[in-house]
Amino acid sequence: MIGMSFTSFMGLLCISVAVALVLHYLVRYRVVEGLDGFLGKVIVGWIGAWLGSPVLGHWPANPTFADIYPVPAFLGSIASVFSVVLFFKTLFFPGLPVRGKVAATETIVDQRRGAA
């Protein structure tokens, strides 16, 4: 897949645009609002779709388009976009709830305020 054809590139681009549309506008899973966040998701989704088949495998054998296996490409695109957005959400918003509890940084700050 390193030296891919133009149709393979466009197929991966269509998959990444579809995943970015769903996650950005329908689910509203985002860090950055607007077109910037959407285009960032398209780029990350394309990389995830490109890595999807080598990492997740070449299956199912029959429905391929331009040497792309669509199921691993969709799964790789979804996983990469979700992972990158989750990473930046935890990086920029450390006080978000984690499994029903508040992150440790906020509780330490609250304890310091109460002790002073």
Buried (B, 14 or more C-beta within 10 A) or exposed (E): EEEBEEEBBBBBBBBBBBBBBBBBEEEEBBBBEEEEBBBBBBBBBBBBBBBBBEEBEEEEEEEEBEEBBBBBBBBBBBBBBBEBBEEBBEEEEEEEEEEEEEBEEBEEEEEEEEEE
